[in-house]
Amino acid sequence: MAALKEIKDLLDRAGIPIVAIGSGSFDQARTFADGTEFPGELYVSPDLAAYSAFGLARGRLRTLGPQSFLRALRALKRGFRQGSTAGDNWQQGGVFLLGPGREVFLEHRNRFAGDFVDKKYLSAALEPFLYQLK
Amino acid sequence: MNEKRTAGNGTIIYNIQGEKVDLPSLWSDRTILLVFLRHFG
């Protein structure tokens, strides 16, 4: 969430909306949207079908393994505190810049918890959209 | 990169009101940053 809020300004300038999909229930999604003032559209894939369609990883070790632990430690050092969560504990996330139609400009599949897309990589993918607006 | 391929055809997701949405319709006529959350929270 914090990472999304960091890049929101860049996305706004590029005219690109954030569309998020979560794995929990509708109630959990609504609570999340209300509590975080989520800066985009929010959808739910309770059966994880959307995650499967994009080939996203799922597994206990991907959430609880040493790489995830190190990323969590790093986040703690930066002052980030994870509150309670809702959704499938073992499902990993991902980020895709895509559309219209079949265009895909960026794809990142988290290998483990905390394996977020590199902000520099995302900024580079957005650059052509910013350039078009000049 | 700018690849061309299809993803998510026939996959149904739901908006937070519980209404069905065809997954590819999210980006059929626009560019979006599609974020798969690991969890809500």
Backbone of each chain as nested JSON, in Angstrom:
{
  "chains": [
    {"id": "A", "residues": [
      {"number": 1, "name": "MET", "atoms": {"N": [0.823, -1.212, 0.0], "CA": [0.0, 0.0, 0.0], "C": [0.856, 1.26, 0.0]}},
      {"number": 2, "name": "ALA", "atoms": {"N": [1.872, 1.263, 0.883], "CA": [2.737, 2.44, 0.974], "C": [3.419, 2.679, -0.37]}},
      {"number": 3, "name": "ALA", "atoms": {"N": [3.86, 1.6, -1.014], "CA": [4.538, 1.722, -2.311], "C": [3.586, 2.286, -3.359]}},
      {"number": 4, "name": "LEU", "atoms": {"N": [2.324, 1.875, -3.311], "CA": [1.332, 2.372, -4.271], "C": [1.1, 3.864, -4.095]}},
      {"number": 5, "name": "LYS", "atoms": {"N": [1.014, 4.289, -2.842], "CA": [0.78, 5.709, -2.586], "C": [1.969, 6.547, -3.069]}},
      {"number": 6, "name": "GLU", "atoms": {"N": [3.178, 5.943, -2.998], "CA": [4.385, 6.655, -3.449], "C": [4.347, 6.929, -4.947]}},
      {"number": 7, "name": "ILE", "atoms": {"N": [3.81, 6.003, -5.726], "CA": [3.835, 6.176, -7.183], "C": [2.541, 6.77, -7.735]}},
      {"number": 8, "name": "LYS", "atoms": {"N": [1.575, 7.027, -6.86], "CA": [0.268, 7.54, -7.307], "C": [0.408, 8.83, -8.109]}},
      {"number": 9, "name": "ASP", "atoms": {"N": [1.274, 9.718, -7.653], "CA": [1.439, 11.001, -8.337], "C": [1.925, 10.791, -9.777]}},
      {"number": 10, "name": "LEU", "atoms": {"N": [2.89, 9.877, -9.933], "CA": [3.424, 9.572, -11.26], "C": [2.333, 8.996, -12.162]}},
      {"number": 11, "name": "LEU", "atoms": {"N": [1.531, 8.103, -11.605], "CA": [0.437, 7.495, -12.372], "C": [-0.606, 8.532, -12.758]}},
      {"number": 12, "name": "ASP", "atoms": {"N": [-0.901, 9.433, -11.848], "CA": [-1.874, 10.496, -12.138], "C": [-1.39, 11.346, -13.311]}},
      {"number": 13, "name": "ARG", "atoms": {"N": [-0.09, 11.663, -13.293], "CA": [0.461, 12.486, -14.377], "C": [0.418, 11.744, -15.709]}},
      {"number": 14, "name": "ALA", "atoms": {"N": [0.543, 10.421, -15.646], "CA": [0.492, 9.61, -16.865], "C": [-0.951, 9.292, -17.274]}},
      {"number": 15, "name": "GLY", "atoms": {"N": [-1.904, 9.628, -16.412], "CA": [-3.314, 9.344, -16.705], "C": [-3.66, 7.876, -16.615]}},
      {"number": 16, "name": "ILE", "atoms": {"N": [-2.964, 7.166, -15.744], "CA": [-3.171, 5.722, -15.624], "C": [-3.743, 5.386, -14.242]}},
      {"number": 17, "name": "PRO", "atoms": {"N": [-4.917, 4.763, -14.203], "CA": [-5.513, 4.41, -12.913], "C": [-4.909, 3.144, -12.304]}},
      {"number": 18, "name": "ILE", "atoms": {"N": [-4.965, 3.076, -10.97], "CA": [-4.578, 1.853, -10.259], "C": [-5.827, 0.983, -10.126]}},
      {"number": 19, "name": "VAL", "atoms": {"N": [-5.714, -0.263, -10.53], "CA": [-6.808, -1.219, -10.379], "C": [-6.257, -2.397, -9.585]}},
      {"number": 20, "name": "ALA", "atoms": {"N": [-6.793, -2.63, -8.4], "CA": [-6.243, -3.677, -7.533], "C": [-7.218, -4.826, -7.374]}},
      {"number": 21, "name": "ILE", "atoms": {"N": [-6.649, -6.009, -7.256], "CA": [-7.433, -7.222, -7.007], "C": [-6.911, -7.856, -5.724]}},
      {"number": 22, "name": "GLY", "atoms": {"N": [-7.824, -8.201, -4.822], "CA": [-7.443, -8.856, -3.577], "C": [-8.057, -10.244, -3.495]}},
      {"number": 23, "name": "SER", "atoms": {"N": [-7.599, -11.024, -2.526], "CA": [-8.028, -12.416, -2.439], "C": [-9.04, -12.673, -1.323]}},
      {"number": 24, "name": "GLY", "atoms": {"N": [-9.45, -11.646, -0.597], "CA": [-10.339, -11.849, 0.543], "C": [-11.816, -11.814, 0.172]}},
      {"number": 25, "name": "SER", "atoms": {"N": [-12.635, -11.545, 1.171], "CA": [-14.086, -11.473, 0.96], "C": [-14.492, -10.041, 0.591]}},
      {"number": 26, "name": "PHE", "atoms": {"N": [-15.759, -9.873, 0.217], "CA": [-16.263, -8.529, -0.109], "C": [-16.197, -7.624, 1.116]}},
      {"number": 27, "name": "ASP", "atoms": {"N": [-16.571, -8.175, 2.27], "CA": [-16.538, -7.375, 3.505], "C": [-15.12, -6.919, 3.82]}},
      {"number": 28, "name": "GLN", "atoms": {"N": [-14.163, -7.83, 3.655], "CA": [-12.762, -7.466, 3.908], "C": [-12.298, -6.383, 2.928]}},
      {"number": 29, "name": "ALA", "atoms": {"N": [-12.742, -6.499, 1.683], "CA": [-12.359, -5.51, 0.674], "C": [-12.948, -4.144, 1.013]}},
      {"number": 30, "name": "ARG", "atoms": {"N": [-14.213, -4.133, 1.421], "CA": [-14.867, -2.86, 1.767], "C": [-14.187, -2.221, 2.977]}},
      {"number": 31, "name": "THR", "atoms": {"N": [-13.873, -3.039, 3.972], "CA": [-13.197, -2.527, 5.169], "C": [-11.843, -1.942, 4.799]}},
      {"number": 32, "name": "PHE", "atoms": {"N": [-11.138, -2.657, 3.919], "CA": [-9.822, -2.203, 3.456], "C": [-9.95, -0.87, 2.713]}},
      {"number": 33, "name": "ALA", "atoms": {"N": [-10.932, -0.792, 1.815], "CA": [-11.115, 0.422, 1.016], "C": [-11.451, 1.613, 1.91]}},
      {"number": 34, "name": "ASP", "atoms": {"N": [-12.318, 1.397, 2.875], "CA": [-12.716, 2.487, 3.772], "C": [-11.567, 2.898, 4.694]}},
      {"number": 35, "name": "GLY", "atoms": {"N": [-10.855, 1.903, 5.208], "CA": [-9.819, 2.172, 6.207], "C": [-8.548, 2.776, 5.648]}},
      {"number": 36, "name": "THR", "atoms": {"N": [-8.266, 2.505, 4.371], "CA": [-6.985, 2.96, 3.814], "C": [-7.157, 4.085, 2.8]}},
      {"number": 37, "name": "GLU", "atoms": {"N": [-8.393, 4.444, 2.474], "CA": [-8.644, 5.401, 1.383], "C": [-7.841, 4.95, 0.159]}},
      {"number": 38, "name": "PHE", "atoms": {"N": [-8.059, 3.708, -0.232], "CA": [-7.318, 3.115, -1.345], "C": [-7.415, 4.001, -2.591]}},
      {"number": 39, "name": "PRO", "atoms": {"N": [-6.262, 4.345, -3.196], "CA": [-6.268, 5.321, -4.304], "C": [-6.574, 4.723, -5.673]}},
      {"number": 40, "name": "GLY", "atoms": {"N": [-7.559, 3.837, -5.768], "CA": [-7.872, 3.245, -7.059], "C": [-9.12, 2.392, -6.982]}},
      {"number": 41, "name": "GLU", "atoms": {"N": [-9.337, 1.62, -8.052], "CA": [-10.484, 0.711, -8.083], "C": [-10.096, -0.593, -7.375]}},
      {"number": 42, "name": "LEU", "atoms": {"N": [-11.058, -1.205, -6.723], "CA": [-10.761, -2.407, -5.955], "C": [-11.71, -3.544, -6.346]}},
      {"number": 43, "name": "TYR", "atoms": {"N": [-11.136, -4.713, -6.591], "CA": [-11.914, -5.895, -6.958], "C": [-11.468, -7.077, -6.102]}},
      {"number": 44, "name": "VAL", "atoms": {"N": [-12.255, -8.141, -6.151], "CA": [-11.968, -9.318, -5.334], "C": [-11.98, -10.571, -6.215]}},
      {"number": 45, "name": "SER", "atoms": {"N": [-11.02, -11.454, -5.949], "CA": [-10.988, -12.749, -6.614], "C": [-10.952, -13.813, -5.512]}},
      {"number": 46, "name": "PRO", "atoms": {"N": [-12.117, -14.117, -4.91], "CA": [-12.147, -15.008, -3.746], "C": [-11.626, -16.414, -4.036]}},
      {"number": 47, "name": "ASP", "atoms": {"N": [-11.797, -16.882, -5.289], "CA": [-11.324, -18.232, -5.641], "C": [-9.906, -18.219, -6.216]}},
      {"number": 48, "name": "LEU", "atoms": {"N": [-9.27, -17.047, -6.226], "CA": [-7.886, -16.866, -6.712], "C": [-7.754, -17.11, -8.219]}},
      {"number": 49, "name": "ALA", "atoms": {"N": [-8.876, -17.177, -8.927], "CA": [-8.832, -17.461, -10.375], "C": [-8.031, -16.394, -11.129]}},
      {"number": 50, "name": "ALA", "atoms": {"N": [-8.179, -15.13, -10.724], "CA": [-7.443, -14.058, -11.414], "C": [-5.94, -14.195, -11.181]}},
      {"number": 51, "name": "TYR", "atoms": {"N": [-5.566, -14.606, -9.979], "CA": [-4.146, -14.811, -9.667], "C": [-3.574, -15.94, -10.527]}},
      {"number": 52, "name": "SER", "atoms": {"N": [-4.366, -17.007, -10.66], "CA": [-3.921, -18.141, -11.484], "C": [-3.794, -17.73, -12.942]}},
      {"number": 53, "name": "ALA", "atoms": {"N": [-4.747, -16.937, -13.414], "CA": [-4.738, -16.515, -14.82], "C": [-3.459, -15.755, -15.157]}},
      {"number": 54, "name": "PHE", "atoms": {"N": [-2.889, -15.054, -14.18], "CA": [-1.661, -14.293, -14.403], "C": [-0.412, -15.052, -13.949]}},
      {"number": 55, "name": "GLY", "atoms": {"N": [-0.586, -16.309, -13.58], "CA": [0.567, -17.135, -13.228], "C": [1.275, -16.706, -11.961]}},
      {"number": 56, "name": "LEU", "atoms": {"N": [0.528, -16.18, -11.001], "CA": [1.152, -15.707, -9.762], "C": [1.399, -16.861, -8.794]}},
      {"number": 57, "name": "ALA", "atoms": {"N": [2.493, -16.758, -8.08], "CA": [2.947, -17.849, -7.211], "C": [2.111, -17.944, -5.933]}},
      {"number": 58, "name": "ARG", "atoms": {"N": [2.06, -19.153, -5.389], "CA": [1.366, -19.379, -4.119], "C": [2.096, -20.492, -3.377]}},
      {"number": 59, "name": "GLY", "atoms": {"N": [2.307, -20.311, -2.075], "CA": [2.967, -21.357, -1.298], "C": [3.404, -20.84, 0.056]}},
      {"number": 60, "name": "ARG", "atoms": {"N": [3.461, -21.737, 1.032], "CA": [3.814, -21.345, 2.402], "C": [5.221, -20.776, 2.5]}},
      {"number": 61, "name": "LEU", "atoms": {"N": [6.168, -21.442, 1.832], "CA": [7.558, -20.982, 1.929], "C": [7.757, -19.619, 1.28]}},
      {"number": 62, "name": "ARG", "atoms": {"N": [6.891, -19.304, 0.32], "CA": [6.995, -17.986, -0.336], "C": [6.568, -16.873, 0.621]}},
      {"number": 63, "name": "THR", "atoms": {"N": [5.738, -17.227, 1.592], "CA": [5.299, -16.242, 2.582], "C": [6.19, -16.273, 3.825]}},
      {"number": 64, "name": "LEU", "atoms": {"N": [6.613, -17.487, 4.217], "CA": [7.325, -17.63, 5.495], "C": [8.817, -17.911, 5.329]}},
      {"number": 65, "name": "GLY", "atoms": {"N": [9.322, -17.951, 4.124], "CA": [10.724, -18.32, 3.879], "C": [11.706, -17.236, 4.3]}},
      {"number": 66, "name": "PRO", "atoms": {"N": [12.999, -17.553, 4.226], "CA": [14.033, -16.612, 4.684], "C": [14.051, -15.291, 3.921]}},
      {"number": 67, "name": "GLN", "atoms": {"N": [13.771, -15.337, 2.619], "CA": [13.793, -14.08, 1.849], "C": [12.689, -13.132, 2.329]}},
      {"number": 68, "name": "SER", "atoms": {"N": [11.504, -13.706, 2.614], "CA": [10.395, -12.889, 3.116], "C": [10.752, -12.31, 4.478]}},
      {"number": 69, "name": "PHE", "atoms": {"N": [11.402, -13.146, 5.304], "CA": [11.783, -12.707, 6.64], "C": [12.746, -11.516, 6.558]}},
      {"number": 70, "name": "LEU", "atoms": {"N": [13.713, -11.596, 5.67], "CA": [14.684, -10.503, 5.519], "C": [14.013, -9.224, 5.038]}},
      {"number": 71, "name": "ARG", "atoms": {"N": [13.08, -9.365, 4.087], "CA": [12.358, -8.174, 3.598], "C": [11.511, -7.561, 4.712]}},
      {"number": 72, "name": "ALA", "atoms": {"N": [10.92, -8.424, 5.545], "CA": [10.105, -7.921, 6.657], "C": [10.98, -7.16, 7.651]}},
      {"number": 73, "name": "LEU", "atoms": {"N": [12.172, -7.699, 7.907], "CA": [13.095, -7.019, 8.818], "C": [13.483, -5.647, 8.271]}},
      {"number": 74, "name": "ARG", "atoms": {"N": [13.773, -5.622, 6.981], "CA": [14.154, -4.365, 6.335], "C": [13.019, -3.339, 6.46]}},
      {"number": 75, "name": "ALA", "atoms": {"N": [11.788, -3.805, 6.238], "CA": [10.625, -2.911, 6.331], "C": [10.459, -2.382, 7.755]}},
      {"number": 76, "name": "LEU", "atoms": {"N": [10.686, -3.269, 8.724], "CA": [10.582, -2.848, 10.131], "C": [11.597, -1.764, 10.442]}},
      {"number": 77, "name": "LYS", "atoms": {"N": [12.816, -1.932, 9.905], "CA": [13.873, -0.935, 10.138], "C": [13.483, 0.427, 9.563]}},
      {"number": 78, "name": "ARG", "atoms": {"N": [12.716, 0.393, 8.47], "CA": [12.277, 1.646, 7.84], "C": [11.05, 2.23, 8.535]}},
      {"number": 79, "name": "GLY", "atoms": {"N": [10.581, 1.543, 9.568], "CA": [9.464, 2.077, 10.355], "C": [8.105, 1.558, 9.94]}},
      {"number": 80, "name": "PHE", "atoms": {"N": [8.072, 0.631, 8.952], "CA": [6.795, 0.097, 8.511], "C": [6.289, -0.944, 9.5]}},
      {"number": 81, "name": "ARG", "atoms": {"N": [5.032, -0.852, 9.866], "CA": [4.427, -1.831, 10.768], "C": [3.225, -2.464, 10.08]}},
      {"number": 82, "name": "GLN", "atoms": {"N": [3.255, -3.777, 9.944], "CA": [2.137, -4.478, 9.311], "C": [1.024, -4.714, 10.329]}},
      {"number": 83, "name": "GLY", "atoms": {"N": [-0.161, -4.204, 10.05], "CA": [-1.302, -4.45, 10.92], "C": [-1.925, -5.792, 10.58]}},
      {"number": 84, "name": "SER", "atoms": {"N": [-3.16, -6.008, 11.022], "CA": [-3.826, -7.258, 10.713], "C": [-4.115, -7.32, 9.214]}},
      {"number": 85, "name": "THR", "atoms": {"N": [-4.109, -8.516, 8.661], "CA": [-4.331, -8.667, 7.227], "C": [-5.51, -9.596, 6.974]}},
      {"number": 86, "name": "ALA", "atoms": {"N": [-6.015, -9.574, 5.75], "CA": [-7.129, -10.446, 5.382], "C": [-6.898, -10.952, 3.969]}},
      {"number": 87, "name": "GLY", "atoms": {"N": [-7.204, -12.206, 3.734], "CA": [-7.001, -12.788, 2.422], "C": [-6.243, -14.095, 2.544]}},
      {"number": 88, "name": "ASP", "atoms": {"N": [-5.847, -14.643, 1.408], "CA": [-5.13, -15.914, 1.392], "C": [-3.671, -15.675, 1.818]}},
      {"number": 89, "name": "ASN", "atoms": {"N": [-3.265, -16.278, 2.917], "CA": [-1.924, -16.019, 3.477], "C": [-0.784, -16.455, 2.57]}},
      {"number": 90, "name": "TRP", "atoms": {"N": [-1.028, -17.436, 1.723], "CA": [0.082, -18.018, 0.943], "C": [0.148, -17.476, -0.482]}},
      {"number": 91, "name": "GLN", "atoms": {"N": [-0.871, -16.708, -0.872], "CA": [-0.908, -16.18, -2.237], "C": [0.014, -14.97, -2.376]}},
      {"number": 92, "name": "GLN", "atoms": {"N": [0.855, -14.975, -3.403], "CA": [1.733, -13.839, -3.67], "C": [1.084, -12.901, -4.686]}},
      {"number": 93, "name": "GLY", "atoms": {"N": [1.555, -11.677, -4.714], "CA": [0.961, -10.669, -5.584], "C": [1.765, -10.427, -6.852]}},
      {"number": 94, "name": "GLY", "atoms": {"N": [1.461, -9.32, -7.503], "CA": [2.173, -8.957, -8.728], "C": [1.676, -7.623, -9.247]}},
      {"number": 95, "name": "VAL", "atoms": {"N": [2.386, -7.091, -10.221], "CA": [2.023, -5.802, -10.806], "C": [2.167, -5.89, -12.321]}},
      {"number": 96, "name": "PHE", "atoms": {"N": [1.175, -5.365, -13.032], "CA": [1.184, -5.389, -14.493], "C": [0.721, -4.032, -15.02]}},
      {"number": 97, "name": "LEU", "atoms": {"N": [1.455, -3.507, -15.98], "CA": [1.018, -2.3, -16.681], "C": [0.535, -2.781, -18.039]}},
      {"number": 98, "name": "LEU", "atoms": {"N": [-0.755, -2.677, -18.278], "CA": [-1.283, -3.294, -19.494], "C": [-2.512, -2.559, -20.05]}},
      {"number": 99, "name": "GLY", "atoms": {"N": [-2.803, -2.879, -21.303], "CA": [-3.951, -2.322, -21.987], "C": [-3.592, -1.076, -22.786]}},
      {"number": 100, "name": "PRO", "atoms": {"N": [-4.451, -0.604, -23.683], "CA": [-5.727, -1.252, -23.985], "C": [-5.533, -2.568, -24.761]}},
      {"number": 101, "name": "GLY", "atoms": {"N": [-6.539, -3.408, -24.649], "CA": [-6.518, -4.685, -25.359], "C": [-5.392, -5.578, -24.879]}},
      {"number": 102, "name": "ARG", "atoms": {"N": [-4.553, -6.005, -25.8], "CA": [-3.542, -7.013, -25.47], "C": [-2.157, -6.432, -25.232]}},
      {"number": 103, "name": "GLU", "atoms": {"N": [-2.068, -5.125, -25.077], "CA": [-0.765, -4.496, -24.826], "C": [-0.303, -4.795, -23.402]}},
      {"number": 104, "name": "VAL", "atoms": {"N": [0.955, -5.206, -23.252], "CA": [1.545, -5.412, -21.915], "C": [2.877, -4.663, -21.879]}},
      {"number": 105, "name": "PHE", "atoms": {"N": [3.001, -3.706, -20.973], "CA": [4.194, -2.862, -20.903], "C": [5.13, -3.248, -19.762]}},
      {"number": 106, "name": "LEU", "atoms": {"N": [4.585, -3.902, -18.755], "CA": [5.398, -4.31, -17.607], "C": [4.707, -5.47, -16.912]}},
      {"number": 107, "name": "GLU", "atoms": {"N": [5.505, -6.425, -16.464], "CA": [4.928, -7.497, -15.65], "C": [5.911, -7.882, -14.552]}},
      {"number": 108, "name": "HIS", "atoms": {"N": [5.394, -7.982, -13.375], "CA": [6.218, -8.376, -12.226], "C": [5.401, -9.329, -11.368]}},
      {"number": 109, "name": "ARG", "atoms": {"N": [5.947, -10.508, -11.156], "CA": [5.298, -11.493, -10.29], "C": [6.137, -11.65, -9.035]}},
      {"number": 110, "name": "ASN", "atoms": {"N": [5.558, -11.364, -7.873], "CA": [6.299, -11.489, -6.626], "C": [6.734, -12.941, -6.434]}},
      {"number": 111, "name": "ARG", "atoms": {"N": [8.023, -13.149, -6.19], "CA": [8.521, -14.509, -5.953], "C": [8.26, -14.933, -4.511]}},
      {"number": 112, "name": "PHE", "atoms": {"N": [8.207, -13.941, -3.62], "CA": [7.98, -14.197, -2.195], "C": [7.396, -12.93, -1.58]}},
      {"number": 113, "name": "ALA", "atoms": {"N": [6.925, -13.032, -0.342], "CA": [6.32, -11.877, 0.317], "C": [7.356, -10.756, 0.458]}},
      {"number": 114, "name": "GLY", "atoms": {"N": [7.002, -9.572, 0.045], "CA": [7.916, -8.436, 0.134], "C": [8.72, -8.204, -1.134]}},
      {"number": 115, "name": "ASP", "atoms": {"N": [8.555, -9.066, -2.133], "CA": [9.292, -8.938, -3.394], "C": [8.543, -7.984, -4.323]}},
      {"number": 116, "name": "PHE", "atoms": {"N": [8.477, -6.729, -3.932], "CA": [7.707, -5.753, -4.697], "C": [8.453, -5.349, -5.963]}},
      {"number": 117, "name": "VAL", "atoms": {"N": [7.703, -4.812, -6.922], "CA": [8.315, -4.337, -8.16], "C": [9.24, -3.164, -7.828]}},
      {"number": 118, "name": "ASP", "atoms": {"N": [10.381, -3.129, -8.49], "CA": [11.34, -2.042, -8.295], "C": [10.728, -0.736, -8.836]}},
      {"number": 119, "name": "LYS", "atoms": {"N": [10.763, 0.289, -7.998], "CA": [10.145, 1.56, -8.391], "C": [10.814, 2.157, -9.637]}},
      {"number": 120, "name": "LYS", "atoms": {"N": [12.115, 1.933, -9.778], "CA": [12.827, 2.453, -10.957], "C": [12.33, 1.768, -12.23]}},
      {"number": 121, "name": "TYR", "atoms": {"N": [12.08, 0.478, -12.121], "CA": [11.589, -0.325, -13.242], "C": [10.204, 0.169, -13.656]}},
      {"number": 122, "name": "LEU", "atoms": {"N": [9.362, 0.45, -12.653], "CA": [8.012, 0.928, -12.913], "C": [8.042, 2.338, -13.518]}},
      {"number": 123, "name": "SER", "atoms": {"N": [8.894, 3.193, -12.961], "CA": [9.008, 4.565, -13.48], "C": [9.439, 4.546, -14.943]}},
      {"number": 124, "name": "ALA", "atoms": {"N": [10.375, 3.655, -15.268], "CA": [10.86, 3.559, -16.654], "C": [9.73, 3.126, -17.583]}},
      {"number": 125, "name": "ALA", "atoms": {"N": [8.885, 2.218, -17.114], "CA": [7.76, 1.743, -17.946], "C": [6.736, 2.851, -18.154]}},
      {"number": 126, "name": "LEU", "atoms": {"N": [6.619, 3.755, -17.174], "CA": [5.63, 4.837, -17.279], "C": [6.13, 6.01, -18.117]}},
      {"number": 127, "name": "GLU", "atoms": {"N": [7.443, 6.074, -18.299], "CA": [8.04, 7.226, -18.975], "C": [7.421, 7.539, -20.334]}},
      {"number": 128, "name": "PRO", "atoms": {"N": [7.219, 6.537, -21.212], "CA": [6.61, 6.85, -22.522], "C": [5.235, 7.501, -22.396]}},
      {"number": 129, "name": "PHE", "atoms": {"N": [4.482, 7.143, -21.372], "CA": [3.146, 7.726, -21.185], "C": [3.26, 9.189, -20.78]}},
      {"number": 130, "name": "LEU", "atoms": {"N": [4.273, 9.498, -19.957], "CA": [4.491, 10.886, -19.546], "C": [4.963, 11.706, -20.736]}},
      {"number": 131, "name": "TYR", "atoms": {"N": [5.812, 11.096, -21.554], "CA": [6.373, 11.766, -22.723], "C": [5.266, 12.137, -23.706]}},
      {"number": 132, "name": "GLN", "atoms": {"N": [4.3, 11.222, -23.875], "CA": [3.185, 11.457, -24.811], "C": [2.381, 12.699, -24.435]}},
      {"number": 133, "name": "LEU", "atoms": {"N": [2.363, 13.007, -23.134], "CA": [1.546, 14.122, -22.653], "C": [2.217, 15.47, -22.842]}},
      {"number": 134, "name": "LYS", "atoms": {"N": [3.569, 15.437, -23.076], "CA": [4.311, 16.706, -23.186], "C": [3.986, 17.416, -24.478]}}
    ]},
    {"id": "B", "residues": [
      {"number": 1, "name": "MET", "atoms": {"N": [8.931, -3.16, -23.246], "CA": [8.485, -4.527, -23.513], "C": [7.364, -4.518, -24.555]}},
      {"number": 2, "name": "ASN", "atoms": {"N": [6.206, -3.973, -24.167], "CA": [5.091, -3.818, -25.082], "C": [4.749, -5.099, -25.84]}},
      {"number": 3, "name": "GLU", "atoms": {"N": [4.577, -6.192, -25.127], "CA": [4.195, -7.457, -25.747], "C": [2.703, -7.444, -26.041]}},
      {"number": 4, "name": "LYS", "atoms": {"N": [2.29, -8.335, -26.927], "CA": [0.863, -8.479, -27.181], "C": [0.465, -9.911, -26.858]}},
      {"number": 5, "name": "ARG", "atoms": {"N": [-0.428, -10.073, -25.925], "CA": [-0.901, -11.413, -25.606], "C": [-2.183, -11.299, -24.794]}},
      {"number": 6, "name": "THR", "atoms": {"N": [-2.844, -12.411, -24.593], "CA": [-4.102, -12.408, -23.875], "C": [-3.907, -13.0, -22.492]}},
      {"number": 7, "name": "ALA", "atoms": {"N": [-4.539, -12.404, -21.496], "CA": [-4.493, -12.967, -20.145], "C": [-5.877, -12.852, -19.529]}},
      {"number": 8, "name": "GLY", "atoms": {"N": [-6.267, -13.883, -18.821], "CA": [-7.479, -13.804, -18.022], "C": [-8.789, -13.964, -18.77]}},
      {"number": 9, "name": "ASN", "atoms": {"N": [-8.753, -14.427, -20.022], "CA": [-10.017, -14.599, -20.745], "C": [-10.923, -15.585, -20.013]}},
      {"number": 10, "name": "GLY", "atoms": {"N": [-12.176, -15.201, -19.832], "CA": [-13.135, -16.08, -19.174], "C": [-13.056, -16.065, -17.657]}},
      {"number": 11, "name": "THR", "atoms": {"N": [-12.158, -15.27, -17.097], "CA": [-12.01, -15.216, -15.646], "C": [-12.929, -14.144, -15.062]}},
      {"number": 12, "name": "ILE", "atoms": {"N": [-13.661, -14.535, -14.032], "CA": [-14.601, -13.602, -13.4], "C": [-14.038, -13.138, -12.054]}},
      {"number": 13, "name": "ILE", "atoms": {"N": [-14.107, -11.836, -11.832], "CA": [-13.797, -11.269, -10.519], "C": [-15.04, -10.51, -10.065]}},
      {"number": 14, "name": "TYR", "atoms": {"N": [-14.963, -9.852, -8.933], "CA": [-16.133, -9.149, -8.385], "C": [-15.726, -7.758, -7.916]}},
      {"number": 15, "name": "ASN", "atoms": {"N": [-16.627, -6.793, -8.105], "CA": [-16.377, -5.489, -7.498], "C": [-16.779, -5.572, -6.023]}},
      {"number": 16, "name": "ILE", "atoms": {"N": [-16.531, -4.526, -5.268], "CA": [-16.762, -4.647, -3.824], "C": [-18.249, -4.614, -3.463]}},
      {"number": 17, "name": "GLN", "atoms": {"N": [-19.091, -4.389, -4.479], "CA": [-20.535, -4.536, -4.254], "C": [-20.97, -5.986, -4.503]}},
      {"number": 18, "name": "GLY", "atoms": {"N": [-20.04, -6.813, -4.947], "CA": [-20.336, -8.223, -5.182], "C": [-20.819, -8.524, -6.587]}},
      {"number": 19, "name": "GLU", "atoms": {"N": [-20.714, -7.54, -7.495], "CA": [-21.159, -7.763, -8.878], "C": [-20.038, -8.387, -9.705]}},
      {"number": 20, "name": "LYS", "atoms": {"N": [-20.434, -9.317, -10.595], "CA": [-19.452, -9.994, -11.445], "C": [-18.84, -9.033, -12.466]}},
      {"number": 21, "name": "VAL", "atoms": {"N": [-17.542, -9.2, -12.7], "CA": [-16.831, -8.403, -13.696], "C": [-15.917, -9.347, -14.474]}},
      {"number": 22, "name": "ASP", "atoms": {"N": [-15.955, -9.226, -15.802], "CA": [-15.072, -10.034, -16.644], "C": [-13.666, -9.432, -16.553]}},
      {"number": 23, "name": "LEU", "atoms": {"N": [-12.706, -10.217, -16.102], "CA": [-11.364, -9.687, -15.821], "C": [-10.761, -8.854, -16.959]}},
      {"number": 24, "name": "PRO", "atoms": {"N": [-10.706, -9.355, -18.199], "CA": [-10.068, -8.558, -19.265], "C": [-10.787, -7.243, -19.579]}},
      {"number": 25, "name": "SER", "atoms": {"N": [-12.04, -7.113, -19.129], "CA": [-12.757, -5.857, -19.397], "C": [-12.117, -4.686, -18.65]}},
      {"number": 26, "name": "LEU", "atoms": {"N": [-11.314, -5.003, -17.631], "CA": [-10.669, -3.933, -16.859], "C": [-9.703, -3.124, -17.711]}},
      {"number": 27, "name": "TRP", "atoms": {"N": [-9.062, -3.773, -18.704], "CA": [-8.065, -3.075, -19.517], "C": [-8.386, -3.128, -21.014]}},
      {"number": 28, "name": "SER", "atoms": {"N": [-9.622, -3.491, -21.35], "CA": [-9.954, -3.643, -22.776], "C": [-9.84, -2.335, -23.55]}},
      {"number": 29, "name": "ASP", "atoms": {"N": [-10.164, -1.216, -22.911], "CA": [-10.139, 0.058, -23.646], "C": [-9.319, 1.143, -22.949]}},
      {"number": 30, "name": "ARG", "atoms": {"N": [-8.416, 0.736, -22.078], "CA": [-7.582, 1.726, -21.378], "C": [-6.311, 1.052, -20.862]}},
      {"number": 31, "name": "THR", "atoms": {"N": [-5.32, 1.872, -20.528], "CA": [-4.114, 1.363, -19.886], "C": [-4.308, 1.484, -18.377]}},
      {"number": 32, "name": "ILE", "atoms": {"N": [-3.975, 0.414, -17.647], "CA": [-4.119, 0.426, -16.183], "C": [-2.868, -0.15, -15.533]}},
      {"number": 33, "name": "LEU", "atoms": {"N": [-2.666, 0.206, -14.267], "CA": [-1.685, -0.5, -13.448], "C": [-2.486, -1.517, -12.648]}},
      {"number": 34, "name": "LEU", "atoms": {"N": [-2.365, -2.773, -13.032], "CA": [-3.109, -3.843, -12.369], "C": [-2.247, -4.41, -11.241]}},
      {"number": 35, "name": "VAL", "atoms": {"N": [-2.748, -4.268, -10.03], "CA": [-1.988, -4.686, -8.848], "C": [-2.706, -5.851, -8.177]}},
      {"number": 36, "name": "PHE", "atoms": {"N": [-2.016, -6.964, -8.075], "CA": [-2.555, -8.095, -7.318], "C": [-2.04, -7.98, -5.894]}},
      {"number": 37, "name": "LEU", "atoms": {"N": [-2.945, -7.711, -4.977], "CA": [-2.562, -7.55, -3.573], "C": [-2.294, -8.917, -2.955]}},
      {"number": 38, "name": "ARG", "atoms": {"N": [-1.294, -8.966, -2.088], "CA": [-1.036, -10.22, -1.378], "C": [-2.102, -10.43, -0.304]}},
      {"number": 39, "name": "HIS", "atoms": {"N": [-2.577, -9.337, 0.222], "CA": [-3.641, -9.396, 1.234], "C": [-4.257, -8.014, 1.368]}},
      {"number": 40, "name": "PHE", "atoms": {"N": [-5.431, -7.959, 1.994], "CA": [-6.019, -6.667, 2.341], "C": [-5.424, -6.265, 3.686]}},
      {"number": 41, "name": "GLY", "atoms": {"N": [-4.768, -5.14, 3.747], "CA": [-4.219, -4.697, 5.028], "C": [-2.777, -4.316, 4.907]}}
    ]}
  ]
}
